[in-house]
Amino acid sequence: MPRYVYPSIAFIFAALLTSPTQAEPVQPVKENDPTILNHYIDMLNAAHPCSWREDYETRGHHRLTFNEFVQVLEFSCSMTPYNDAHLYVHLDSRDPDEAALLAFERPPSVPNDDPEVVFNGVWDIKTGDLTSFMKGTGLGDCGTYEVHRFTPQGYPYLLEYRAKPECDGNYDQPANYPVILERQE
C-alpha cells in the first residue's frame, strides 16, 4: 500500500511562519536511470496504473531540489492522447527509507479520487508553481485547471482551482474557467 504525504495544516502554517511561502526557483533536472524507476515502480503502479516503464524509456523523470535535504521526483505517463498523469515522490535525505508520493489538495466540493495525480503538469520555474490542466476532451473545451505552489520543504499547497464541466465545443483558456477556489499567496 503506498504512503501519501498529506502535510498537516499545522505543519504548513509552521513552515510558512519560519520560511518564505514559496520555494526558490527550482530548475527540474531530467534524468533517465531505470534503477530509480525500478525503486518506485510499485508505488507508482499502486497509485495510478499506467505504462510507467514504457513511457520512462523516452521521458525519464525530473528531479527537483528544494533544499539541501529535500528533493521531489516527477514521473509522467500517457493516459490518453491528450492527458498525461504526473506523480511526485517526496524524498528527504535525513530519512531516505521514507519516500512517499505527494498528495494534492482539491477543493472540498470536488471529488478527489486521485489525490496523488496531477494531469498535464507544467512547472513555472520563476514562481515555483505547478500548473495542471486536465482536458475533458481532446478539444480542450472542458476540464479542470489547478495551480499548486511548493514550499521550501517540497510540499504543494493549492492556490487556485477552476473547472468547466460542460464540454460545449467552445474552447476557452483554462485560466479563464469559473473559479472554484482561489487563495491569496
Contacts in CASP RR format, 6 or more apart in sequence:
PFRMAT RR
TARGET T0000
AUTHOR 0000-0000-0000
METHOD contacts of the structure
MODEL  1
MPRYVYPSIAFIFAALLTSPTQAEPVQPVKENDPTILNHYIDMLNAAHPC
SWREDYETRGHHRLTFNEFVQVLEFSCSMTPYNDAHLYVHLDSRDPDEAA
LLAFERPPSVPNDDPEVVFNGVWDIKTGDLTSFMKGTGLGDCGTYEVHRF
TPQGYPYLLEYRAKPECDGNYDQPANYPVILERQE
1 46 0 8 1.000
2 42 0 8 1.000
2 43 0 8 1.000
2 46 0 8 1.000
2 47 0 8 1.000
2 100 0 8 1.000
2 101 0 8 1.000
2 116 0 8 1.000
3 98 0 8 1.000
3 100 0 8 1.000
3 101 0 8 1.000
4 47 0 8 1.000
4 100 0 8 1.000
4 101 0 8 1.000
4 102 0 8 1.000
4 103 0 8 1.000
4 115 0 8 1.000
4 116 0 8 1.000
5 90 0 8 1.000
5 100 0 8 1.000
5 101 0 8 1.000
5 102 0 8 1.000
5 103 0 8 1.000
5 155 0 8 1.000
6 103 0 8 1.000
6 115 0 8 1.000
7 15 0 8 1.000
7 153 0 8 1.000
7 155 0 8 1.000
7 157 0 8 1.000
12 151 0 8 1.000
12 155 0 8 1.000
12 157 0 8 1.000
15 151 0 8 1.000
15 152 0 8 1.000
15 153 0 8 1.000
15 155 0 8 1.000
16 151 0 8 1.000
19 151 0 8 1.000
19 152 0 8 1.000
19 153 0 8 1.000
20 152 0 8 1.000
21 149 0 8 1.000
21 151 0 8 1.000
21 185 0 8 1.000
22 127 0 8 1.000
22 128 0 8 1.000
22 149 0 8 1.000
22 150 0 8 1.000
22 151 0 8 1.000
22 152 0 8 1.000
22 185 0 8 1.000
23 66 0 8 1.000
23 128 0 8 1.000
23 150 0 8 1.000
23 151 0 8 1.000
23 152 0 8 1.000
23 154 0 8 1.000
24 152 0 8 1.000
25 125 0 8 1.000
25 126 0 8 1.000
25 128 0 8 1.000
26 64 0 8 1.000
26 65 0 8 1.000
26 66 0 8 1.000
26 123 0 8 1.000
26 125 0 8 1.000
26 128 0 8 1.000
26 150 0 8 1.000
27 125 0 8 1.000
28 62 0 8 1.000
28 63 0 8 1.000
28 64 0 8 1.000
28 74 0 8 1.000
28 123 0 8 1.000
28 125 0 8 1.000
29 62 0 8 1.000
29 63 0 8 1.000
29 64 0 8 1.000
29 65 0 8 1.000
30 60 0 8 1.000
30 61 0 8 1.000
30 62 0 8 1.000
31 60 0 8 1.000
31 61 0 8 1.000
31 62 0 8 1.000
31 63 0 8 1.000
32 56 0 8 1.000
32 59 0 8 1.000
32 60 0 8 1.000
32 61 0 8 1.000
34 56 0 8 1.000
36 61 0 8 1.000
36 73 0 8 1.000
37 52 0 8 1.000
37 53 0 8 1.000
37 56 0 8 1.000
37 60 0 8 1.000
37 61 0 8 1.000
37 75 0 8 1.000
40 73 0 8 1.000
40 75 0 8 1.000
40 89 0 8 1.000
40 99 0 8 1.000
41 52 0 8 1.000
41 53 0 8 1.000
43 89 0 8 1.000
43 99 0 8 1.000
43 101 0 8 1.000
44 50 0 8 1.000
44 52 0 8 1.000
44 75 0 8 1.000
44 77 0 8 1.000
44 87 0 8 1.000
44 101 0 8 1.000
45 52 0 8 1.000
47 87 0 8 1.000
47 101 0 8 1.000
47 114 0 8 1.000
47 116 0 8 1.000
47 117 0 8 1.000
48 77 0 8 1.000
48 85 0 8 1.000
48 87 0 8 1.000
48 114 0 8 1.000
48 116 0 8 1.000
48 117 0 8 1.000
50 77 0 8 1.000
50 78 0 8 1.000
50 79 0 8 1.000
50 85 0 8 1.000
51 77 0 8 1.000
51 78 0 8 1.000
52 75 0 8 1.000
52 77 0 8 1.000
55 76 0 8 1.000
55 77 0 8 1.000
55 78 0 8 1.000
56 75 0 8 1.000
59 76 0 8 1.000
60 75 0 8 1.000
61 73 0 8 1.000
61 74 0 8 1.000
61 75 0 8 1.000
61 76 0 8 1.000
62 73 0 8 1.000
62 74 0 8 1.000
62 123 0 8 1.000
63 71 0 8 1.000
63 72 0 8 1.000
63 73 0 8 1.000
63 74 0 8 1.000
64 71 0 8 1.000
64 72 0 8 1.000
64 73 0 8 1.000
64 74 0 8 1.000
64 123 0 8 1.000
64 150 0 8 1.000
64 154 0 8 1.000
65 71 0 8 1.000
66 72 0 8 1.000
66 150 0 8 1.000
66 151 0 8 1.000
66 152 0 8 1.000
66 153 0 8 1.000
66 154 0 8 1.000
67 152 0 8 1.000
67 153 0 8 1.000
68 93 0 8 1.000
69 92 0 8 1.000
69 93 0 8 1.000
69 94 0 8 1.000
70 90 0 8 1.000
70 91 0 8 1.000
70 92 0 8 1.000
70 93 0 8 1.000
70 152 0 8 1.000
70 153 0 8 1.000
70 154 0 8 1.000
71 91 0 8 1.000
71 93 0 8 1.000
72 88 0 8 1.000
72 89 0 8 1.000
72 90 0 8 1.000
72 91 0 8 1.000
72 102 0 8 1.000
72 150 0 8 1.000
72 154 0 8 1.000
73 88 0 8 1.000
73 89 0 8 1.000
73 91 0 8 1.000
74 86 0 8 1.000
74 87 0 8 1.000
74 88 0 8 1.000
75 86 0 8 1.000
75 87 0 8 1.000
75 88 0 8 1.000
75 89 0 8 1.000
76 84 0 8 1.000
76 85 0 8 1.000
76 86 0 8 1.000
76 87 0 8 1.000
76 121 0 8 1.000
77 84 0 8 1.000
77 85 0 8 1.000
78 84 0 8 1.000
78 85 0 8 1.000
79 85 0 8 1.000
79 119 0 8 1.000
80 138 0 8 1.000
81 138 0 8 1.000
82 135 0 8 1.000
82 137 0 8 1.000
82 138 0 8 1.000
82 140 0 8 1.000
83 119 0 8 1.000
83 120 0 8 1.000
83 134 0 8 1.000
83 135 0 8 1.000
83 136 0 8 1.000
84 119 0 8 1.000
84 120 0 8 1.000
84 121 0 8 1.000
85 117 0 8 1.000
85 118 0 8 1.000
85 119 0 8 1.000
86 117 0 8 1.000
86 118 0 8 1.000
86 119 0 8 1.000
86 120 0 8 1.000
86 121 0 8 1.000
86 132 0 8 1.000
87 101 0 8 1.000
87 116 0 8 1.000
87 117 0 8 1.000
87 118 0 8 1.000
88 101 0 8 1.000
88 102 0 8 1.000
88 116 0 8 1.000
88 118 0 8 1.000
88 156 0 8 1.000
89 99 0 8 1.000
89 100 0 8 1.000
89 101 0 8 1.000
89 102 0 8 1.000
90 99 0 8 1.000
90 100 0 8 1.000
90 101 0 8 1.000
90 102 0 8 1.000
90 154 0 8 1.000
90 155 0 8 1.000
91 99 0 8 1.000
92 98 0 8 1.000
101 116 0 8 1.000
102 116 0 8 1.000
102 154 0 8 1.000
102 155 0 8 1.000
102 156 0 8 1.000
103 115 0 8 1.000
103 116 0 8 1.000
104 115 0 8 1.000
104 116 0 8 1.000
104 117 0 8 1.000
104 118 0 8 1.000
104 146 0 8 1.000
104 148 0 8 1.000
104 156 0 8 1.000
104 158 0 8 1.000
105 112 0 8 1.000
105 115 0 8 1.000
105 148 0 8 1.000
105 156 0 8 1.000
105 157 0 8 1.000
105 158 0 8 1.000
106 112 0 8 1.000
106 115 0 8 1.000
106 146 0 8 1.000
106 158 0 8 1.000
106 161 0 8 1.000
107 158 0 8 1.000
107 161 0 8 1.000
107 180 0 8 1.000
107 181 0 8 1.000
109 180 0 8 1.000
110 144 0 8 1.000
110 161 0 8 1.000
110 163 0 8 1.000
110 180 0 8 1.000
118 130 0 8 1.000
118 132 0 8 1.000
118 146 0 8 1.000
118 148 0 8 1.000
119 132 0 8 1.000
119 133 0 8 1.000
119 134 0 8 1.000
119 135 0 8 1.000
120 132 0 8 1.000
120 133 0 8 1.000
120 134 0 8 1.000
120 135 0 8 1.000
121 130 0 8 1.000
121 131 0 8 1.000
121 132 0 8 1.000
121 133 0 8 1.000
122 130 0 8 1.000
122 131 0 8 1.000
122 132 0 8 1.000
123 129 0 8 1.000
123 130 0 8 1.000
124 130 0 8 1.000
124 131 0 8 1.000
127 149 0 8 1.000
128 149 0 8 1.000
128 150 0 8 1.000
129 147 0 8 1.000
129 148 0 8 1.000
129 149 0 8 1.000
129 150 0 8 1.000
129 159 0 8 1.000
130 147 0 8 1.000
130 148 0 8 1.000
130 149 0 8 1.000
130 150 0 8 1.000
130 156 0 8 1.000
131 145 0 8 1.000
131 146 0 8 1.000
131 147 0 8 1.000
131 148 0 8 1.000
132 144 0 8 1.000
132 145 0 8 1.000
132 146 0 8 1.000
132 147 0 8 1.000
132 148 0 8 1.000
133 143 0 8 1.000
133 144 0 8 1.000
133 145 0 8 1.000
133 174 0 8 1.000
134 143 0 8 1.000
134 144 0 8 1.000
135 142 0 8 1.000
135 143 0 8 1.000
136 142 0 8 1.000
136 143 0 8 1.000
136 167 0 8 1.000
137 167 0 8 1.000
139 167 0 8 1.000
139 169 0 8 1.000
139 171 0 8 1.000
140 171 0 8 1.000
141 164 0 8 1.000
141 167 0 8 1.000
141 168 0 8 1.000
141 169 0 8 1.000
141 170 0 8 1.000
141 171 0 8 1.000
141 172 0 8 1.000
142 164 0 8 1.000
142 165 0 8 1.000
142 166 0 8 1.000
142 167 0 8 1.000
142 168 0 8 1.000
143 163 0 8 1.000
143 164 0 8 1.000
143 165 0 8 1.000
143 167 0 8 1.000
143 174 0 8 1.000
143 177 0 8 1.000
144 161 0 8 1.000
144 162 0 8 1.000
144 163 0 8 1.000
144 164 0 8 1.000
144 174 0 8 1.000
144 177 0 8 1.000
145 160 0 8 1.000
145 161 0 8 1.000
145 162 0 8 1.000
145 163 0 8 1.000
145 174 0 8 1.000
145 175 0 8 1.000
145 177 0 8 1.000
146 158 0 8 1.000
146 160 0 8 1.000
146 161 0 8 1.000
146 162 0 8 1.000
147 158 0 8 1.000
147 159 0 8 1.000
147 160 0 8 1.000
147 161 0 8 1.000
148 156 0 8 1.000
148 157 0 8 1.000
148 158 0 8 1.000
148 159 0 8 1.000
149 156 0 8 1.000
149 157 0 8 1.000
149 159 0 8 1.000
149 185 0 8 1.000
150 156 0 8 1.000
151 157 0 8 1.000
158 181 0 8 1.000
158 183 0 8 1.000
159 182 0 8 1.000
159 183 0 8 1.000
159 185 0 8 1.000
160 179 0 8 1.000
160 181 0 8 1.000
160 182 0 8 1.000
160 183 0 8 1.000
161 179 0 8 1.000
161 180 0 8 1.000
161 181 0 8 1.000
161 182 0 8 1.000
162 174 0 8 1.000
162 175 0 8 1.000
162 176 0 8 1.000
162 177 0 8 1.000
162 178 0 8 1.000
162 179 0 8 1.000
162 180 0 8 1.000
163 177 0 8 1.000
163 178 0 8 1.000
163 180 0 8 1.000
164 172 0 8 1.000
164 174 0 8 1.000
164 177 0 8 1.000
164 178 0 8 1.000
END
